[in-house]
Every structure is written in structure tokens, then in C-alpha cells.
């Protein structure tokens, strides 16, 4: 059974469910705190990151964001 807060958030998200939104953003590398901020910005309803983790315990793991490898050779690989 969904809480009143979750139903309110669901009603204010247009074109997607809250579960789909959370899943898509987690796969994109967004952390729980930023996700809570985004939901607040979109819906105008504050929700904490802890609440989101309770509502979605099986959400995808956050994709690790890794920097791109440096495109220049290191000094050690230059022949003398």
C-alpha cells in the first residue's frame, strides 16, 4: 500500500511512474540525495533520500561514474 506522500509524488510526475524515474536515474549514476533533490524540484514535494531507499530497496545500484582515461601519453612512456 502506497503512502499518501508517495501517491502525491506519483500524481505530480508527468509521463512516468516514480519507480521508473528512480530506476532510470539510478542507472544514470545519480545518488539517493541528488535523486531526492530532483524529485523535490520536479514535484514541489520534499522527500528524503532515506525515504526513497525505504520505498525502493531493490532499486538498481548506482552506476559508477569513472573519469575518461587521459588521452595523452605519460612522461614515462616517451622514448629517450
PyMOL Python script that loads the backbone (N, CA, C, O; Angstrom):
from pymol import cmd

cmd.read_pdbstr("""\
ATOM      1  N   UNK A   1       0.845  -1.183   0.000  1.00  0.00           N
ATOM      2  CA  UNK A   1       0.000   0.000   0.000  1.00  0.00           C
ATOM      3  C   UNK A   1       0.889   1.245   0.000  1.00  0.00           C
ATOM      4  O   UNK A   1       1.768   1.392   0.850  1.00  0.00           O
ATOM      5  N   UNK A   2       0.656   2.111  -0.935  1.00  0.00           N
ATOM      6  CA  UNK A   2       1.455   3.329  -1.057  1.00  0.00           C
ATOM      7  C   UNK A   2       1.018   4.355  -0.002  1.00  0.00           C
ATOM      8  O   UNK A   2      -0.157   4.459   0.350  1.00  0.00           O
ATOM      9  N   UNK A   3       1.998   5.094   0.478  1.00  0.00           N
ATOM     10  CA  UNK A   3       1.693   6.150   1.444  1.00  0.00           C
ATOM     11  C   UNK A   3       1.087   7.340   0.711  1.00  0.00           C
ATOM     12  O   UNK A   3       1.170   7.437  -0.513  1.00  0.00           O
ATOM     13  N   UNK A   4       0.484   8.233   1.465  1.00  0.00           N
ATOM     14  CA  UNK A   4      -0.102   9.433   0.872  1.00  0.00           C
ATOM     15  C   UNK A   4       0.976  10.279   0.191  1.00  0.00           C
ATOM     16  O   UNK A   4       0.742  10.859  -0.869  1.00  0.00           O
ATOM     17  N   UNK A   5       2.153  10.344   0.807  1.00  0.00           N
ATOM     18  CA  UNK A   5       3.249  11.126   0.225  1.00  0.00           C
ATOM     19  C   UNK A   5       3.666  10.546  -1.124  1.00  0.00           C
ATOM     20  O   UNK A   5       3.870  11.282  -2.089  1.00  0.00           O
ATOM     21  N   UNK A   6       3.790   9.233  -1.181  1.00  0.00           N
ATOM     22  CA  UNK A   6       4.198   8.597  -2.439  1.00  0.00           C
ATOM     23  C   UNK A   6       3.139   8.788  -3.516  1.00  0.00           C
ATOM     24  O   UNK A   6       3.471   9.036  -4.675  1.00  0.00           O
ATOM     25  N   UNK A   7       1.876   8.674  -3.145  1.00  0.00           N
ATOM     26  CA  UNK A   7       0.798   8.904  -4.105  1.00  0.00           C
ATOM     27  C   UNK A   7       0.805  10.342  -4.614  1.00  0.00           C
ATOM     28  O   UNK A   7       0.566  10.583  -5.797  1.00  0.00           O
ATOM     29  N   UNK A   8       1.079  11.298  -3.728  1.00  0.00           N
ATOM     30  CA  UNK A   8       1.152  12.700  -4.132  1.00  0.00           C
ATOM     31  C   UNK A   8       2.289  12.916  -5.127  1.00  0.00           C
ATOM     32  O   UNK A   8       2.109  13.582  -6.147  1.00  0.00           O
ATOM     33  N   UNK A   9       3.448  12.357  -4.831  1.00  0.00           N
ATOM     34  CA  UNK A   9       4.589  12.483  -5.736  1.00  0.00           C
ATOM     35  C   UNK A   9       4.267  11.843  -7.078  1.00  0.00           C
ATOM     36  O   UNK A   9       4.553  12.422  -8.126  1.00  0.00           O
ATOM     37  N   UNK A  10       3.666  10.639  -7.054  1.00  0.00           N
ATOM     38  CA  UNK A  10       3.285   9.949  -8.284  1.00  0.00           C
ATOM     39  C   UNK A  10       2.352  10.818  -9.127  1.00  0.00           C
ATOM     40  O   UNK A  10       2.486  10.877 -10.349  1.00  0.00           O
ATOM     41  N   UNK A  11       1.412  11.488  -8.472  1.00  0.00           N
ATOM     42  CA  UNK A  11       0.438  12.295  -9.214  1.00  0.00           C
ATOM     43  C   UNK A  11       1.076  13.528  -9.851  1.00  0.00           C
ATOM     44  O   UNK A  11       0.570  14.050 -10.845  1.00  0.00           O
ATOM     45  N   UNK A  12       2.178  13.989  -9.282  1.00  0.00           N
ATOM     46  CA  UNK A  12       2.836  15.185  -9.812  1.00  0.00           C
ATOM     47  C   UNK A  12       3.913  14.875 -10.845  1.00  0.00           C
ATOM     48  O   UNK A  12       4.384  15.783 -11.529  1.00  0.00           O
ATOM     49  N   UNK A  13       4.309  13.622 -10.969  1.00  0.00           N
ATOM     50  CA  UNK A  13       5.255  13.233 -12.022  1.00  0.00           C
ATOM     51  C   UNK A  13       4.451  13.016 -13.302  1.00  0.00           C
ATOM     52  O   UNK A  13       3.498  12.236 -13.319  1.00  0.00           O
ATOM     53  N   UNK A  14       4.827  13.688 -14.342  1.00  0.00           N
ATOM     54  CA  UNK A  14       4.090  13.538 -15.583  1.00  0.00           C
ATOM     55  C   UNK A  14       4.833  12.622 -16.543  1.00  0.00           C
ATOM     56  O   UNK A  14       6.033  12.771 -16.775  1.00  0.00           O
ATOM     57  N   UNK A  15       4.091  11.677 -17.091  1.00  0.00           N
ATOM     58  CA  UNK A  15       4.652  10.815 -18.124  1.00  0.00           C
ATOM     59  C   UNK A  15       5.446   9.623 -17.632  1.00  0.00           C
ATOM     60  O   UNK A  15       5.926   8.843 -18.454  1.00  0.00           O
ATOM     61  N   UNK A  16       5.607   9.445 -16.324  1.00  0.00           N
ATOM     62  CA  UNK A  16       6.364   8.312 -15.804  1.00  0.00           C
ATOM     63  C   UNK A  16       5.926   8.007 -14.382  1.00  0.00           C
ATOM     64  O   UNK A  16       5.352   8.858 -13.703  1.00  0.00           O
ATOM     65  N   UNK A  17       6.196   6.807 -13.944  1.00  0.00           N
ATOM     66  CA  UNK A  17       5.921   6.452 -12.553  1.00  0.00           C
ATOM     67  C   UNK A  17       7.146   6.797 -11.717  1.00  0.00           C
ATOM     68  O   UNK A  17       8.243   6.984 -12.245  1.00  0.00           O
ATOM     69  N   UNK A  18       6.947   6.876 -10.429  1.00  0.00           N
ATOM     70  CA  UNK A  18       8.063   7.166  -9.535  1.00  0.00           C
ATOM     71  C   UNK A  18       9.090   6.040  -9.589  1.00  0.00           C
ATOM     72  O   UNK A  18      10.294   6.296  -9.586  1.00  0.00           O
ATOM     73  N   UNK A  19       8.624   4.804  -9.638  1.00  0.00           N
ATOM     74  CA  UNK A  19       9.539   3.658  -9.707  1.00  0.00           C
ATOM     75  C   UNK A  19      10.396   3.715 -10.971  1.00  0.00           C
ATOM     76  O   UNK A  19      11.601   3.471 -10.915  1.00  0.00           O
ATOM     77  N   UNK A  20       9.785   4.034 -12.099  1.00  0.00           N
ATOM     78  CA  UNK A  20      10.544   4.121 -13.354  1.00  0.00           C
ATOM     79  C   UNK A  20      11.534   5.279 -13.297  1.00  0.00           C
ATOM     80  O   UNK A  20      12.664   5.148 -13.766  1.00  0.00           O
ATOM     81  N   UNK A  21      11.127   6.394 -12.733  1.00  0.00           N
ATOM     82  CA  UNK A  21      12.004   7.554 -12.615  1.00  0.00           C
ATOM     83  C   UNK A  21      13.221   7.224 -11.755  1.00  0.00           C
ATOM     84  O   UNK A  21      14.355   7.521 -12.129  1.00  0.00           O
ATOM     85  N   UNK A  22      12.975   6.610 -10.605  1.00  0.00           N
ATOM     86  CA  UNK A  22      14.065   6.249  -9.697  1.00  0.00           C
ATOM     87  C   UNK A  22      15.015   5.272 -10.389  1.00  0.00           C
ATOM     88  O   UNK A  22      16.233   5.443 -10.331  1.00  0.00           O
ATOM     89  N   UNK A  23      14.470   4.263 -11.032  1.00  0.00           N
ATOM     90  CA  UNK A  23      15.290   3.261 -11.703  1.00  0.00           C
ATOM     91  C   UNK A  23      16.158   3.888 -12.794  1.00  0.00           C
ATOM     92  O   UNK A  23      17.352   3.602 -12.885  1.00  0.00           O
ATOM     93  N   UNK A  24      15.558   4.733 -13.609  1.00  0.00           N
ATOM     94  CA  UNK A  24      16.299   5.375 -14.706  1.00  0.00           C
ATOM     95  C   UNK A  24      17.403   6.274 -14.191  1.00  0.00           C
ATOM     96  O   UNK A  24      18.509   6.267 -14.733  1.00  0.00           O
ATOM     97  N   UNK A  25      17.125   7.046 -13.156  1.00  0.00           N
ATOM     98  CA  UNK A  25      18.116   7.981 -12.619  1.00  0.00           C
ATOM     99  C   UNK A  25      19.234   7.243 -11.888  1.00  0.00           C
ATOM    100  O   UNK A  25      20.389   7.665 -11.954  1.00  0.00           O
ATOM    101  N   UNK A  26      18.919   6.149 -11.192  1.00  0.00           N
ATOM    102  CA  UNK A  26      19.956   5.365 -10.523  1.00  0.00           C
ATOM    103  C   UNK A  26      20.906   4.757 -11.548  1.00  0.00           C
ATOM    104  O   UNK A  26      22.121   4.752 -11.352  1.00  0.00           O
ATOM    105  N   UNK A  27      20.344   4.242 -12.646  1.00  0.00           N
ATOM    106  CA  UNK A  27      21.184   3.663 -13.700  1.00  0.00           C
ATOM    107  C   UNK A  27      22.069   4.720 -14.356  1.00  0.00           C
ATOM    108  O   UNK A  27      23.128   4.403 -14.897  1.00  0.00           O
ATOM    109  N   UNK A  28      21.632   5.965 -14.305  1.00  0.00           N
ATOM    110  CA  UNK A  28      22.410   7.068 -14.884  1.00  0.00           C
ATOM    111  C   UNK A  28      23.501   7.564 -13.929  1.00  0.00           C
ATOM    112  O   UNK A  28      24.266   8.462 -14.279  1.00  0.00           O
ATOM    113  N   UNK A  29      23.577   6.984 -12.726  1.00  0.00           N
ATOM    114  CA  UNK A  29      24.640   7.356 -11.799  1.00  0.00           C
ATOM    115  C   UNK A  29      24.250   8.361 -10.738  1.00  0.00           C
ATOM    116  O   UNK A  29      25.115   8.873 -10.028  1.00  0.00           O
ATOM    117  N   UNK A  30      22.967   8.654 -10.613  1.00  0.00           N
ATOM    118  CA  UNK A  30      22.518   9.645  -9.639  1.00  0.00           C
ATOM    119  C   UNK A  30      22.409   8.992  -8.262  1.00  0.00           C
ATOM    120  O   UNK A  30      21.836   7.911  -8.124  1.00  0.00           O
ATOM    121  N   UNK A  31      22.958   9.651  -7.250  1.00  0.00           N
ATOM    122  CA  UNK A  31      22.888   9.173  -5.871  1.00  0.00           C
ATOM    123  C   UNK A  31      21.533   9.475  -5.249  1.00  0.00           C
ATOM    124  O   UNK A  31      20.751  10.263  -5.780  1.00  0.00           O
ATOM    125  N   UNK A  32      21.271   8.842  -4.125  1.00  0.00           N
ATOM    126  CA  UNK A  32      19.983   8.990  -3.460  1.00  0.00           C
ATOM    127  C   UNK A  32      19.692  10.427  -3.044  1.00  0.00           C
ATOM    128  O   UNK A  32      18.557  10.884  -3.177  1.00  0.00           O
ATOM    129  N   UNK A  33      20.687  11.145  -2.546  1.00  0.00           N
ATOM    130  CA  UNK A  33      20.449  12.527  -2.105  1.00  0.00           C
ATOM    131  C   UNK A  33      20.101  13.432  -3.288  1.00  0.00           C
ATOM    132  O   UNK A  33      19.181  14.245  -3.200  1.00  0.00           O
ATOM    133  N   UNK A  34      20.825  13.294  -4.377  1.00  0.00           N
ATOM    134  CA  UNK A  34      20.531  14.105  -5.565  1.00  0.00           C
ATOM    135  C   UNK A  34      19.168  13.724  -6.139  1.00  0.00           C
ATOM    136  O   UNK A  34      18.422  14.582  -6.610  1.00  0.00           O
ATOM    137  N   UNK A  35      18.855  12.448  -6.096  1.00  0.00           N
ATOM    138  CA  UNK A  35      17.561  11.986  -6.584  1.00  0.00           C
ATOM    139  C   UNK A  35      16.421  12.596  -5.772  1.00  0.00           C
ATOM    140  O   UNK A  35      15.407  13.012  -6.333  1.00  0.00           O
ATOM    141  N   UNK A  36      16.587  12.648  -4.469  1.00  0.00           N
ATOM    142  CA  UNK A  36      15.577  13.280  -3.613  1.00  0.00           C
ATOM    143  C   UNK A  36      15.434  14.764  -3.959  1.00  0.00           C
ATOM    144  O   UNK A  36      14.322  15.291  -3.991  1.00  0.00           O
ATOM    145  N   UNK A  37      16.551  15.430  -4.215  1.00  0.00           N
ATOM    146  CA  UNK A  37      16.506  16.844  -4.613  1.00  0.00           C
ATOM    147  C   UNK A  37      15.772  17.019  -5.947  1.00  0.00           C
ATOM    148  O   UNK A  37      14.979  17.948  -6.102  1.00  0.00           O
ATOM    149  N   UNK A  38      16.036  16.131  -6.902  1.00  0.00           N
ATOM    150  CA  UNK A  38      15.376  16.215  -8.215  1.00  0.00           C
ATOM    151  C   UNK A  38      13.868  16.030  -8.083  1.00  0.00           C
ATOM    152  O   UNK A  38      13.090  16.746  -8.715  1.00  0.00           O
ATOM    153  N   UNK A  39      13.464  15.074  -7.265  1.00  0.00           N
ATOM    154  CA  UNK A  39      12.030  14.841  -7.065  1.00  0.00           C
ATOM    155  C   UNK A  39      11.386  16.060  -6.436  1.00  0.00           C
ATOM    156  O   UNK A  39      10.277  16.440  -6.812  1.00  0.00           O
ATOM    157  N   UNK A  40      12.069  16.679  -5.481  1.00  0.00           N
ATOM    158  CA  UNK A  40      11.557  17.901  -4.859  1.00  0.00           C
ATOM    159  C   UNK A  40      11.420  19.017  -5.897  1.00  0.00           C
ATOM    160  O   UNK A  40      10.417  19.731  -5.915  1.00  0.00           O
ATOM    161  N   UNK A  41      12.430  19.165  -6.761  1.00  0.00           N
ATOM    162  CA  UNK A  41      12.391  20.208  -7.793  1.00  0.00           C
ATOM    163  C   UNK A  41      11.248  19.983  -8.782  1.00  0.00           C
ATOM    164  O   UNK A  41      10.571  20.931  -9.179  1.00  0.00           O
ATOM    165  N   UNK A  42      11.037  18.735  -9.176  1.00  0.00           N
ATOM    166  CA  UNK A  42      10.025  18.420 -10.182  1.00  0.00           C
ATOM    167  C   UNK A  42       8.613  18.488  -9.612  1.00  0.00           C
ATOM    168  O   UNK A  42       7.711  19.042 -10.242  1.00  0.00           O
ATOM    169  N   UNK A  43       8.420  17.923  -8.422  1.00  0.00           N
ATOM    170  CA  UNK A  43       7.068  17.794  -7.875  1.00  0.00           C
ATOM    171  C   UNK A  43       6.697  18.878  -6.876  1.00  0.00           C
ATOM    172  O   UNK A  43       5.516  19.114  -6.620  1.00  0.00           O
ATOM    173  N   UNK A  44       7.709  19.540  -6.307  1.00  0.00           N
ATOM    174  CA  UNK A  44       7.429  20.519  -5.272  1.00  0.00           C
ATOM    175  C   UNK A  44       7.155  19.885  -3.922  1.00  0.00           C
ATOM    176  O   UNK A  44       6.779  20.570  -2.971  1.00  0.00           O
ATOM    177  N   UNK A  45       7.346  18.565  -3.839  1.00  0.00           N
ATOM    178  CA  UNK A  45       7.119  17.859  -2.581  1.00  0.00           C
ATOM    179  C   UNK A  45       8.450  17.347  -2.047  1.00  0.00           C
ATOM    180  O   UNK A  45       9.136  16.585  -2.729  1.00  0.00           O
ATOM    181  N   UNK A  46       8.826  17.757  -0.833  1.00  0.00           N
ATOM    182  CA  UNK A  46      10.111  17.301  -0.285  1.00  0.00           C
ATOM    183  C   UNK A  46      10.043  15.836   0.141  1.00  0.00           C
ATOM    184  O   UNK A  46       9.095  15.398   0.793  1.00  0.00           O
ATOM    185  N   UNK A  47      11.066  15.106  -0.246  1.00  0.00           N
ATOM    186  CA  UNK A  47      11.199  13.715   0.159  1.00  0.00           C
ATOM    187  C   UNK A  47      12.673  13.487   0.490  1.00  0.00           C
ATOM    188  O   UNK A  47      13.553  14.021  -0.185  1.00  0.00           O
ATOM    189  N   UNK A  48      12.939  12.702   1.521  1.00  0.00           N
ATOM    190  CA  UNK A  48      14.326  12.483   1.908  1.00  0.00           C
ATOM    191  C   UNK A  48      14.921  11.292   1.163  1.00  0.00           C
ATOM    192  O   UNK A  48      14.208  10.436   0.640  1.00  0.00           O
ATOM    193  N   UNK A  49      16.244  11.270   1.134  1.00  0.00           N
ATOM    194  CA  UNK A  49      16.911  10.143   0.487  1.00  0.00           C
ATOM    195  C   UNK A  49      16.648   8.846   1.254  1.00  0.00           C
ATOM    196  O   UNK A  49      16.583   7.775   0.650  1.00  0.00           O
ATOM    197  N   UNK A  50      16.496   8.933   2.569  1.00  0.00           N
ATOM    198  CA  UNK A  50      16.203   7.738   3.365  1.00  0.00           C
ATOM    199  C   UNK A  50      14.832   7.162   3.018  1.00  0.00           C
ATOM    200  O   UNK A  50      14.658   5.944   2.964  1.00  0.00           O
ATOM    201  N   UNK A  51      13.871   8.038   2.785  1.00  0.00           N
ATOM    202  CA  UNK A  51      12.541   7.582   2.402  1.00  0.00           C
ATOM    203  C   UNK A  51      12.596   6.860   1.066  1.00  0.00           C
ATOM    204  O   UNK A  51      11.971   5.814   0.893  1.00  0.00           O
ATOM    205  N   UNK A  52      13.342   7.418   0.124  1.00  0.00           N
ATOM    206  CA  UNK A  52      13.457   6.770  -1.179  1.00  0.00           C
ATOM    207  C   UNK A  52      14.087   5.390  -1.069  1.00  0.00           C
ATOM    208  O   UNK A  52      13.652   4.457  -1.744  1.00  0.00           O
ATOM    209  N   UNK A  53      15.103   5.250  -0.231  1.00  0.00           N
ATOM    210  CA  UNK A  53      15.736   3.940  -0.091  1.00  0.00           C
ATOM    211  C   UNK A  53      14.799   2.930   0.583  1.00  0.00           C
ATOM    212  O   UNK A  53      14.893   1.731   0.317  1.00  0.00           O
ATOM    213  N   UNK A  54      13.905   3.400   1.445  1.00  0.00           N
ATOM    214  CA  UNK A  54      12.913   2.500   2.043  1.00  0.00           C
ATOM    215  C   UNK A  54      11.844   2.110   1.025  1.00  0.00           C
ATOM    216  O   UNK A  54      11.405   0.960   0.989  1.00  0.00           O
ATOM    217  N   UNK A  55      11.428   3.066   0.201  1.00  0.00           N
ATOM    218  CA  UNK A  55      10.413   2.781  -0.806  1.00  0.00           C
ATOM    219  C   UNK A  55      10.937   1.869  -1.913  1.00  0.00           C
ATOM    220  O   UNK A  55      10.183   1.072  -2.472  1.00  0.00           O
ATOM    221  N   UNK A  56      12.218   1.984  -2.227  1.00  0.00           N
ATOM    222  CA  UNK A  56      12.798   1.233  -3.347  1.00  0.00           C
ATOM    223  C   UNK A  56      14.039   0.458  -2.916  1.00  0.00           C
ATOM    224  O   UNK A  56      15.144   0.772  -3.356  1.00  0.00           O
ATOM    225  N   UNK A  57      13.873  -0.549  -2.062  1.00  0.00           N
ATOM    226  CA  UNK A  57      15.036  -1.306  -1.584  1.00  0.00           C
ATOM    227  C   UNK A  57      15.718  -2.113  -2.689  1.00  0.00           C
ATOM    228  O   UNK A  57      16.895  -2.450  -2.568  1.00  0.00           O
ATOM    229  N   UNK A  58      15.003  -2.420  -3.748  1.00  0.00           N
ATOM    230  CA  UNK A  58      15.566  -3.220  -4.844  1.00  0.00           C
ATOM    231  C   UNK A  58      15.917  -2.380  -6.069  1.00  0.00           C
ATOM    232  O   UNK A  58      16.046  -2.903  -7.175  1.00  0.00           O
ATOM    233  N   UNK A  59      16.069  -1.088  -5.863  1.00  0.00           N
ATOM    234  CA  UNK A  59      16.427  -0.201  -6.984  1.00  0.00           C
ATOM    235  C   UNK A  59      17.804  -0.587  -7.519  1.00  0.00           C
ATOM    236  O   UNK A  59      18.634  -1.119  -6.782  1.00  0.00           O
ATOM    237  N   UNK A  60      18.045  -0.317  -8.799  1.00  0.00           N
ATOM    238  CA  UNK A  60      19.365  -0.639  -9.358  1.00  0.00           C
ATOM    239  C   UNK A  60      20.477   0.068  -8.595  1.00  0.00           C
ATOM    240  O   UNK A  60      20.295   1.163  -8.063  1.00  0.00           O
ATOM    241  N   UNK A  61      21.620  -0.580  -8.557  1.00  0.00           N
ATOM    242  CA  UNK A  61      22.790   0.050  -7.957  1.00  0.00           C
ATOM    243  C   UNK A  61      23.168   1.270  -8.784  1.00  0.00           C
ATOM    244  O   UNK A  61      22.956   1.314  -9.996  1.00  0.00           O
ATOM    245  N   UNK A  62      23.717   2.230  -8.117  1.00  0.00           N
ATOM    246  CA  UNK A  62      24.178   3.436  -8.795  1.00  0.00           C
ATOM    247  C   UNK A  62      25.334   3.075  -9.721  1.00  0.00           C
ATOM    248  O   UNK A  62      26.289   2.415  -9.311  1.00  0.00           O
ATOM    249  N   UNK A  63      25.238   3.505 -10.945  1.00  0.00           N
ATOM    250  CA  UNK A  63      26.314   3.281 -11.909  1.00  0.00           C
ATOM    251  C   UNK A  63      27.518   4.091 -11.464  1.00  0.00           C
ATOM    252  O   UNK A  63      27.399   5.285 -11.191  1.00  0.00           O
ATOM    253  N   UNK A  64      28.664   3.457 -11.391  1.00  0.00           N
ATOM    254  CA  UNK A  64      29.876   4.167 -11.000  1.00  0.00           C
ATOM    255  C   UNK A  64      30.318   5.085 -12.131  1.00  0.00           C
ATOM    256  O   UNK A  64      30.461   4.661 -13.278  1.00  0.00           O
ATOM    257  N   UNK A  65      30.526   6.310 -11.797  1.00  0.00           N
ATOM    258  CA  UNK A  65      30.998   7.274 -12.776  1.00  0.00           C
ATOM    259  C   UNK A  65      32.515   7.315 -12.705  1.00  0.00           C
ATOM    260  O   UNK A  65      33.089   7.666 -11.673  1.00  0.00           O
ATOM    261  N   UNK A  66      33.147   6.964 -13.783  1.00  0.00           N
ATOM    262  CA  UNK A  66      34.608   6.939 -13.818  1.00  0.00           C
ATOM    263  C   UNK A  66      35.098   7.981 -14.806  1.00  0.00           C
ATOM    264  O   UNK A  66      34.469   8.212 -15.839  1.00  0.00           O
ATOM    265  N   UNK A  67      36.208   8.599 -14.492  1.00  0.00           N
ATOM    266  CA  UNK A  67      36.740   9.585 -15.429  1.00  0.00           C
ATOM    267  C   UNK A  67      37.244   8.899 -16.698  1.00  0.00           C
ATOM    268  O   UNK A  67      37.648   7.737 -16.677  1.00  0.00           O
ATOM    269  N   UNK A  68      37.211   9.628 -17.773  1.00  0.00           N
ATOM    270  CA  UNK A  68      37.749   9.122 -19.032  1.00  0.00           C
ATOM    271  C   UNK A  68      39.253   8.957 -18.901  1.00  0.00           C
ATOM    272  O   UNK A  68      39.898   9.749 -18.214  1.00  0.00           O
ATOM    273  N   UNK A  69      39.829   7.944 -19.547  1.00  0.00           N
ATOM    274  CA  UNK A  69      41.286   7.810 -19.499  1.00  0.00           C
ATOM    275  C   UNK A  69      41.944   9.009 -20.166  1.00  0.00           C
ATOM    276  O   UNK A  69      41.415   9.581 -21.119  1.00  0.00           O
ATOM    277  N   UNK A  70      43.082   9.367 -19.654  1.00  0.00           N
ATOM    278  CA  UNK A  70      43.794  10.522 -20.194  1.00  0.00           C
ATOM    279  C   UNK A  70      44.237  10.216 -21.617  1.00  0.00           C
ATOM    280  O   UNK A  70      44.749   9.128 -21.883  1.00  0.00           O
ATOM    281  N   UNK A  71      44.050  11.149 -22.523  1.00  0.00           N
ATOM    282  CA  UNK A  71      44.351  10.878 -23.926  1.00  0.00           C
ATOM    283  C   UNK A  71      45.812  11.129 -24.293  1.00  0.00           C
ATOM    284  O   UNK A  71      46.236  10.796 -25.400  1.00  0.00           O
ATOM    285  N   UNK A  72      46.578  11.708 -23.387  1.00  0.00           N
ATOM    286  CA  UNK A  72      47.989  11.969 -23.662  1.00  0.00           C
ATOM    287  C   UNK A  72      48.851  10.884 -23.023  1.00  0.00           C
ATOM    288  O   UNK A  72      48.485  10.332 -21.986  1.00  0.00           O
ATOM    289  N   UNK A  73      49.964  10.585 -23.621  1.00  0.00           N
ATOM    290  CA  UNK A  73      50.872   9.606 -23.054  1.00  0.00           C
ATOM    291  C   UNK A  73      51.564  10.187 -21.836  1.00  0.00           C
ATOM    292  O   UNK A  73      51.805  11.391 -21.748  1.00  0.00           O
ATOM    293  N   UNK A  74      51.874   9.314 -20.911  1.00  0.00           N
ATOM    294  CA  UNK A  74      52.576   9.779 -19.719  1.00  0.00           C
ATOM    295  C   UNK A  74      54.029  10.042 -20.056  1.00  0.00           C
ATOM    296  O   UNK A  74      54.526   9.576 -21.082  1.00  0.00           O
ATOM    297  N   UNK A  75      54.710  10.778 -19.207  1.00  0.00           N
ATOM    298  CA  UNK A  75      56.112  11.092 -19.429  1.00  0.00           C
ATOM    299  C   UNK A  75      56.993   9.845 -19.432  1.00  0.00           C
ATOM    300  O   UNK A  75      58.029   9.807 -20.096  1.00  0.00           O
ATOM    301  N   UNK A  76      56.577   8.841 -18.693  1.00  0.00           N
ATOM    302  CA  UNK A  76      57.362   7.616 -18.599  1.00  0.00           C
ATOM    303  C   UNK A  76      57.378   6.819 -19.902  1.00  0.00           C
ATOM    304  O   UNK A  76      58.296   6.028 -20.122  1.00  0.00           O
ATOM    305  N   UNK A  77      56.383   7.010 -20.767  1.00  0.00           N
ATOM    306  CA  UNK A  77      56.329   6.218 -21.994  1.00  0.00           C
ATOM    307  C   UNK A  77      57.049   6.889 -23.172  1.00  0.00           C
ATOM    308  O   UNK A  77      57.112   6.317 -24.260  1.00  0.00           O
ATOM    309  N   UNK A  78      57.586   8.080 -22.966  1.00  0.00           N
ATOM    310  CA  UNK A  78      58.301   8.776 -24.033  1.00  0.00           C
ATOM    311  C   UNK A  78      59.717   8.213 -24.113  1.00  0.00           C
ATOM    312  O   UNK A  78      60.433   8.137 -23.114  1.00  0.00           O
ATOM    313  N   UNK A  79      60.099   7.826 -25.316  1.00  0.00           N
ATOM    314  CA  UNK A  79      61.451   7.255 -25.510  1.00  0.00           C
ATOM    315  C   UNK A  79      62.501   8.358 -25.411  1.00  0.00           C
ATOM    316  O   UNK A  79      62.275   9.485 -25.851  1.00  0.00           O
ATOM    317  N   UNK A  80      63.654   8.021 -24.826  1.00  0.00           N
ATOM    318  CA  UNK A  80      64.733   8.996 -24.660  1.00  0.00           C
ATOM    319  C   UNK A  80      65.674   8.976 -25.818  1.00  0.00           C
ATOM    320  O   UNK A  80      66.642   9.736 -25.841  1.00  0.00           O
TER     321      UNK A  80
END
""", "prot")
cmd.dss("prot")
cmd.show_as("cartoon", "prot")
cmd.util.cbc("prot")
cmd.orient("prot")
